[in-house]
Protein backbone atom coordinates (compact mmCIF):
# COMPACT_ATOMS: atom_id res chain seq x y z
CA UNK A 1 0.00 0.00 0.00
CA UNK A 2 1.33 3.42 -0.93
CA UNK A 3 2.18 5.68 1.97
CA UNK A 4 2.15 8.87 -0.13
CA UNK A 5 -0.48 11.40 0.90
CA UNK A 6 -3.49 11.62 -1.32
CA UNK A 7 -3.41 14.44 -3.84
CA UNK A 8 -5.54 17.45 -2.95
CA UNK A 9 -8.73 17.63 -4.98
CA UNK A 10 -8.92 20.30 -7.69
CA UNK A 11 -9.84 23.71 -6.26
CA UNK A 12 -8.84 22.72 -2.72
CA UNK A 13 -7.27 25.42 -0.59
CA UNK A 14 -4.41 24.71 1.80
CA UNK A 15 -4.62 25.72 5.47
CA UNK A 16 -2.34 28.72 5.05
CA UNK A 17 -4.15 29.95 1.93
CA UNK A 18 -7.48 29.44 3.67
CA UNK A 19 -6.37 31.54 6.64
CA UNK A 20 -5.13 34.29 4.33
CA UNK A 21 -8.40 34.30 2.41
CA UNK A 22 -10.47 34.56 5.60
CA UNK A 23 -8.22 37.37 6.86
CA UNK A 24 -8.72 39.30 3.61
CA UNK A 25 -12.48 38.77 3.74
CA UNK A 26 -12.62 39.91 7.37
CA UNK A 27 -10.72 43.07 6.54
CA UNK A 28 -12.73 43.93 3.41
CA UNK A 29 -16.17 43.17 4.87
CA UNK A 30 -15.38 44.86 8.20
CA UNK A 31 -14.29 48.11 6.55
CA UNK A 32 -17.15 48.06 4.04
CA UNK A 33 -19.67 47.35 6.81
CA UNK A 34 -18.43 50.38 8.74
CA UNK A 35 -18.67 52.58 5.67
CA UNK A 36 -22.18 51.33 4.91
CA UNK A 37 -23.47 51.91 8.46
CA UNK A 38 -22.05 55.39 8.95
CA UNK A 39 -23.25 56.44 5.49
CA UNK A 40 -26.74 55.07 6.14
CA UNK A 41 -26.84 56.99 9.45
CA UNK A 42 -25.33 60.11 7.78
CA UNK A 43 -22.70 60.57 10.47
CA UNK A 44 -19.95 63.16 10.28
CA UNK A 45 -16.30 62.17 9.82
CA UNK A 46 -17.19 59.07 7.81
CA UNK A 47 -13.58 57.85 7.68
CA UNK A 48 -13.18 57.31 11.44
CA UNK A 49 -15.02 54.01 11.95
CA UNK A 50 -13.57 52.26 8.85
CA UNK A 51 -10.05 53.48 9.72
CA UNK A 52 -10.28 52.13 13.28
CA UNK A 53 -11.78 48.85 12.05
CA UNK A 54 -8.97 48.46 9.52
CA UNK A 55 -6.38 49.06 12.25
CA UNK A 56 -7.91 46.37 14.45
CA UNK A 57 -8.38 43.81 11.68
CA UNK A 58 -4.83 44.27 10.37
CA UNK A 59 -3.14 44.18 13.78
CA UNK A 60 -5.22 41.62 15.70
CA UNK A 61 -5.15 37.95 14.75
CA UNK A 62 -7.97 37.15 17.16
CA UNK A 63 -11.16 39.13 17.89
CA UNK A 64 -10.92 41.40 20.92
CA UNK A 65 -12.61 40.13 24.05
CA UNK A 66 -15.51 42.00 25.64
CA UNK A 67 -13.12 43.35 28.26
CA UNK A 68 -10.70 44.56 25.57
CA UNK A 69 -13.56 46.20 23.68
CA UNK A 70 -14.77 48.06 26.74
CA UNK A 71 -11.18 49.08 27.51
CA UNK A 72 -10.83 50.48 23.99
CA UNK A 73 -13.99 52.58 24.35
CA UNK A 74 -12.86 53.84 27.75
CA UNK A 75 -9.48 54.71 26.24
CA UNK A 76 -11.15 56.72 23.48
CA UNK A 77 -13.23 58.59 26.04
CA UNK A 78 -10.25 59.31 28.29
CA UNK A 79 -7.90 60.35 25.49
CA UNK A 80 -10.42 62.67 23.85
CA UNK A 81 -11.39 64.12 27.23
CA UNK A 82 -7.78 64.80 28.23
CA UNK A 83 -6.96 66.36 24.86
CA UNK A 84 -10.10 68.52 24.92
CA UNK A 85 -9.35 69.75 28.45
CA UNK A 86 -5.72 70.43 27.56
CA UNK A 87 -6.77 72.31 24.43
CA UNK A 88 -9.35 74.38 26.31
CA UNK A 89 -6.82 75.24 29.03
CA UNK A 90 -3.98 76.30 26.72
CA UNK A 91 -5.64 77.35 23.48
CA UNK A 92 -4.67 80.97 24.21
CA UNK A 93 -1.07 79.93 24.82
CA UNK A 94 -0.10 77.93 21.68
CA UNK A 95 3.48 77.28 22.82
CA UNK A 96 2.34 75.45 25.96
CA UNK A 97 -0.36 73.60 24.01
CA UNK A 98 2.15 72.39 21.42
CA UNK A 99 4.54 71.17 24.13
CA UNK A 100 1.73 69.33 25.92
CA UNK A 101 0.67 67.63 22.68
CA UNK A 102 4.31 66.79 21.93
CA UNK A 103 4.52 65.01 25.29
CA UNK A 104 1.36 62.98 24.54
CA UNK A 105 2.73 61.93 21.16
CA UNK A 106 6.17 61.13 22.57
CA UNK A 107 4.70 58.82 25.22
CA UNK A 108 2.49 57.14 22.60
CA UNK A 109 5.42 56.64 20.20
CA UNK A 110 7.53 55.23 23.04
CA UNK A 111 4.83 52.78 24.13
CA UNK A 112 4.31 51.77 20.49
CA UNK A 113 8.03 50.99 20.08
CA UNK A 114 8.04 49.05 23.33
CA UNK A 115 5.33 46.72 22.03
CA UNK A 116 2.17 48.16 23.59
CA UNK A 117 -1.11 47.21 21.86
CA UNK A 118 -1.33 49.20 18.65
CA UNK A 119 -4.74 50.73 19.26
CA UNK A 120 -3.80 51.74 22.80
CA UNK A 121 -1.16 54.06 21.31
CA UNK A 122 -2.92 54.97 18.05
CA UNK A 123 -6.15 56.30 19.58
CA UNK A 124 -4.55 58.94 21.85
CA UNK A 125 -2.43 60.14 18.94
CA UNK A 126 -5.46 60.47 16.64
CA UNK A 127 -7.11 62.62 19.31
CA UNK A 128 -3.93 64.64 19.92
CA UNK A 129 -3.40 65.59 16.25
CA UNK A 130 -7.03 66.24 15.28
CA UNK A 131 -8.98 67.74 18.17
CA UNK A 132 -6.73 70.80 18.84
CA UNK A 133 -6.75 71.78 15.16
CA UNK A 134 -10.53 71.35 14.87
CA UNK A 135 -10.95 73.32 18.12
CA UNK A 136 -9.06 76.24 16.56
CA UNK A 137 -11.32 76.03 13.50
CA UNK A 138 -14.55 75.53 15.44
CA UNK A 139 -14.84 75.00 19.22
CA UNK A 140 -18.22 73.30 18.75
CA UNK A 141 -16.73 71.15 15.98
CA UNK A 142 -14.12 69.72 18.38
CA UNK A 143 -16.83 68.49 20.73
CA UNK A 144 -18.76 66.93 17.84
CA UNK A 145 -15.62 65.30 16.51
CA UNK A 146 -14.79 63.76 19.90
CA UNK A 147 -18.33 62.35 20.08
CA UNK A 148 -17.92 61.06 16.52
CA UNK A 149 -14.64 59.39 17.52
CA UNK A 150 -16.32 57.54 20.40
CA UNK A 151 -19.24 56.48 18.18
CA UNK A 152 -16.80 55.38 15.49
CA UNK A 153 -14.92 53.25 18.01
CA UNK A 154 -18.15 51.46 18.96
CA UNK A 155 -19.12 50.87 15.31
CA UNK A 156 -15.61 49.65 14.46
CA UNK A 157 -15.66 47.25 17.40
CA UNK A 158 -19.03 45.81 16.39
CA UNK A 159 -17.83 45.45 12.78
CA UNK A 160 -14.69 43.61 13.90
CA UNK A 161 -16.71 41.18 16.03
CA UNK A 162 -19.17 40.61 13.15
CA UNK A 163 -16.33 40.04 10.65
CA UNK A 164 -14.70 37.49 12.94
CA UNK A 165 -18.05 35.74 13.47
CA UNK A 166 -18.66 35.38 9.72
CA UNK A 167 -15.04 34.65 8.75
CA UNK A 168 -13.56 33.12 11.91
CA UNK A 169 -9.86 33.33 12.63
CA UNK A 170 -7.97 30.09 13.32
CA UNK A 171 -7.87 28.91 16.89
CA UNK A 172 -4.78 29.36 19.03
CA UNK A 173 -3.96 25.68 18.52
CA UNK A 174 -4.12 26.04 14.71
CA UNK A 175 -1.87 29.10 14.76
CA UNK A 176 0.61 27.49 17.12
CA UNK A 177 2.60 29.66 19.48
CA UNK A 178 1.74 33.26 18.83
CA UNK A 179 4.68 35.39 17.94
CA UNK A 180 5.21 38.16 20.40
CA UNK A 181 5.12 41.73 19.22
CA UNK A 182 8.47 43.16 18.18
CA UNK A 183 9.87 45.28 20.97
CA UNK A 184 12.67 47.81 21.01
CA UNK A 185 14.92 48.15 24.05
CA UNK A 186 14.10 51.16 26.27
CA UNK A 187 17.00 53.37 25.14
CA UNK A 188 16.37 52.76 21.44
CA UNK A 189 12.62 53.17 21.94
CA UNK A 190 13.19 56.52 23.65
CA UNK A 191 15.48 57.63 20.80
CA UNK A 192 12.99 56.58 18.12
CA UNK A 193 10.08 58.19 19.96
CA UNK A 194 11.96 61.47 20.30
CA UNK A 195 12.90 61.56 16.62
CA UNK A 196 9.35 60.66 15.53
CA UNK A 197 7.99 63.43 17.74
CA UNK A 198 10.48 65.92 16.31
CA UNK A 199 9.33 65.01 12.78
CA UNK A 200 5.65 65.47 13.69
CA UNK A 201 6.05 68.55 15.89
CA UNK A 202 6.75 71.31 13.28
CA UNK A 203 3.68 70.40 11.22
CA UNK A 204 1.47 70.09 14.31
CA UNK A 205 2.66 73.47 15.61
CA UNK A 206 2.14 75.09 12.19
CA UNK A 207 -1.46 73.90 11.91
CA UNK A 208 -2.35 74.90 15.45
CA UNK A 209 -1.14 78.42 14.64
CA UNK A 210 -2.79 78.41 11.20
CA UNK A 211 -5.53 75.77 11.30
CA UNK A 212 -7.34 74.51 8.22
CA UNK A 213 -9.23 71.38 7.22
CA UNK A 214 -6.12 70.30 5.31
CA UNK A 215 -4.40 69.83 8.66
CA UNK A 216 -6.29 66.70 9.65
CA UNK A 217 -5.44 64.94 6.37
CA UNK A 218 -1.77 65.91 6.56
CA UNK A 219 -1.32 65.08 10.25
CA UNK A 220 -3.02 61.66 10.05
CA UNK A 221 -0.93 60.75 6.98
CA UNK A 222 2.32 61.77 8.71
CA UNK A 223 1.32 59.97 11.90
CA UNK A 224 0.50 56.76 10.01
CA UNK A 225 3.79 56.88 8.11
CA UNK A 226 5.81 57.39 11.29
CA UNK A 227 4.13 54.42 12.95
CA UNK A 228 4.72 52.17 9.92
CA UNK A 229 8.31 53.21 9.23
CA UNK A 230 11.10 51.03 10.57
CA UNK A 231 14.70 52.22 10.65
CA UNK A 232 15.85 48.75 9.59
CA UNK A 233 13.79 48.71 6.38
CA UNK A 234 16.08 50.86 4.27
CA UNK A 235 15.44 53.80 1.98
CA UNK A 236 13.67 51.76 -0.70
CA UNK A 237 11.02 50.62 1.78
CA UNK A 238 10.57 54.21 2.99
CA UNK A 239 9.98 55.41 -0.56
CA UNK A 240 7.53 52.53 -0.96
CA UNK A 241 5.35 54.14 1.70
CA UNK A 242 5.03 57.23 -0.50
CA UNK A 243 4.01 54.95 -3.35
CA UNK A 244 1.40 53.43 -1.03
CA UNK A 245 -0.10 56.85 -0.40
CA UNK A 246 -0.21 57.54 -4.13
CA UNK A 247 -1.94 54.21 -4.81
CA UNK A 248 -4.49 54.81 -2.06
CA UNK A 249 -5.17 58.38 -3.15
CA UNK A 250 -5.69 57.47 -6.81
CA UNK A 251 -7.96 54.58 -5.83
CA UNK A 252 -10.02 56.86 -3.58
CA UNK A 253 -10.40 59.43 -6.37
CA UNK A 254 -11.50 56.75 -8.84
CA UNK A 255 -14.01 55.17 -6.44
CA UNK A 256 -15.39 58.56 -5.37
CA UNK A 257 -16.05 59.63 -8.96
CA UNK A 258 -17.53 56.22 -9.73
CA UNK A 259 -19.92 56.58 -6.80
CA UNK A 260 -21.09 59.95 -8.14
CA UNK A 261 -22.42 58.17 -11.25
CA UNK A 262 -25.01 56.33 -9.15
CA UNK A 263 -25.52 57.97 -5.80
CA UNK A 264 -27.22 55.03 -4.05
CA UNK A 265 -26.18 53.18 -0.91
CA UNK A 266 -26.28 49.76 -2.60
CA UNK A 267 -23.95 50.88 -5.40
CA UNK A 268 -21.62 52.56 -2.90
CA UNK A 269 -21.39 49.37 -0.82
CA UNK A 270 -20.68 47.22 -3.91
CA UNK A 271 -17.92 49.53 -5.18
CA UNK A 272 -16.39 49.97 -1.72
CA UNK A 273 -16.38 46.21 -1.15
CA UNK A 274 -14.67 45.55 -4.48
CA UNK A 275 -11.93 48.11 -3.72
CA UNK A 276 -11.51 46.85 -0.15
CA UNK A 277 -11.14 43.26 -1.35
CA UNK A 278 -8.33 44.30 -3.70
CA UNK A 279 -6.44 46.10 -0.92
CA UNK A 280 -7.09 43.35 1.64
CA UNK A 281 -5.86 40.60 -0.66
CA UNK A 282 -2.59 42.45 -1.23
CA UNK A 283 -2.12 43.13 2.49
CA UNK A 284 -2.39 39.45 3.48
CA UNK A 285 -0.29 38.08 0.61
CA UNK A 286 2.50 40.65 0.11
CA UNK A 287 4.79 39.64 2.96
CA UNK A 288 7.44 42.31 3.57
CA UNK A 289 5.66 44.70 1.20
CA UNK A 290 2.42 44.56 3.20
CA UNK A 291 3.09 47.95 4.95
CA UNK A 292 2.90 49.65 1.53
CA UNK A 293 -0.63 48.33 1.04
CA UNK A 294 -1.59 49.04 4.64
CA UNK A 295 -0.63 52.68 4.04
CA UNK A 296 -2.49 52.65 0.71
CA UNK A 297 -5.66 51.26 2.30
CA UNK A 298 -5.52 53.79 5.15
CA UNK A 299 -5.14 56.64 2.65
CA UNK A 300 -7.99 55.23 0.57
CA UNK A 301 -10.29 55.15 3.63
CA UNK A 302 -9.25 58.64 4.77
CA UNK A 303 -9.72 60.37 1.42
CA UNK A 304 -12.91 58.54 0.46
CA UNK A 305 -14.43 59.29 3.86
CA UNK A 306 -13.50 62.97 3.67
CA UNK A 307 -14.97 63.14 0.16
CA UNK A 308 -18.27 61.75 1.41
CA UNK A 309 -18.49 63.84 4.59
CA UNK A 310 -16.25 66.87 5.18
CA UNK A 311 -14.96 67.41 8.70
CA UNK A 312 -16.81 69.68 11.14
CA UNK A 313 -15.89 73.28 10.46
CA UNK A 314 -14.63 72.52 6.94
CA UNK A 315 -16.20 73.02 3.54
CA UNK A 316 -14.47 70.14 1.77
CA UNK A 317 -11.85 70.29 -0.97
CA UNK A 318 -11.42 68.92 -4.46
CA UNK A 319 -10.05 65.39 -4.56
CA UNK A 320 -6.99 66.48 -6.54
CA UNK A 321 -6.13 68.98 -3.82
CA UNK A 322 -6.51 66.34 -1.10
CA UNK A 323 -4.32 63.90 -3.00
CA UNK A 324 -1.66 66.57 -3.44
CA UNK A 325 -1.75 67.23 0.31
CA UNK A 326 -1.30 63.52 0.99
CA UNK A 327 1.72 63.30 -1.31
CA UNK A 328 3.26 66.45 0.19
CA UNK A 329 2.74 65.05 3.70
CA UNK A 330 4.36 61.76 2.65
CA UNK A 331 7.31 63.53 1.06
CA UNK A 332 7.80 65.66 4.17
CA UNK A 333 7.66 62.67 6.52
CA UNK A 334 10.08 60.52 4.50
CA UNK A 335 12.39 63.48 3.87
CA UNK A 336 12.48 64.40 7.57
CA UNK A 337 13.05 60.77 8.53
CA UNK A 338 15.96 60.55 6.11
CA UNK A 339 17.61 63.49 7.89
CA UNK A 340 17.46 61.74 11.25
CA UNK A 341 17.98 58.20 9.95
CA UNK A 342 21.62 58.10 11.10
CA UNK A 343 20.56 58.59 14.75
CA UNK A 344 17.78 56.00 14.40
CA UNK A 345 20.07 53.36 12.88
CA UNK A 346 22.73 53.84 15.59
CA UNK A 347 20.47 52.05 18.08
CA UNK A 348 19.86 49.00 15.86
CA UNK A 349 21.73 45.66 16.10
CA UNK A 350 24.51 45.23 13.52
CA UNK A 351 22.56 42.97 11.08
CA UNK A 352 19.72 45.47 10.95
CA UNK A 353 22.17 48.33 10.47
CA UNK A 354 23.61 46.59 7.45
CA UNK A 355 20.13 45.87 6.11
CA UNK A 356 19.06 49.48 6.60
CA UNK A 357 22.09 50.75 4.73
CA UNK A 358 21.03 48.92 1.56
NORDAJO-V890290 format. One record per helix or strand. SS is the DSSP state (@ for helix, = for strand). FROM is the first residue (numbers start at 1). LEN is the number of residues. If there is no record, write none. Layout:
BEGIN
SS;FROM;LEN / SS;FROM;LEN
END
This chain:
BEGIN
@;15;27 / @;47;13 / @;66;25 / @;94;20 / @;118;20 / @;139;28 / @;172;4 / @;186;24 / @;214;15 / @;235;27 / @;265;21 / @;287;22 / @;319;27 / @;350;8
END
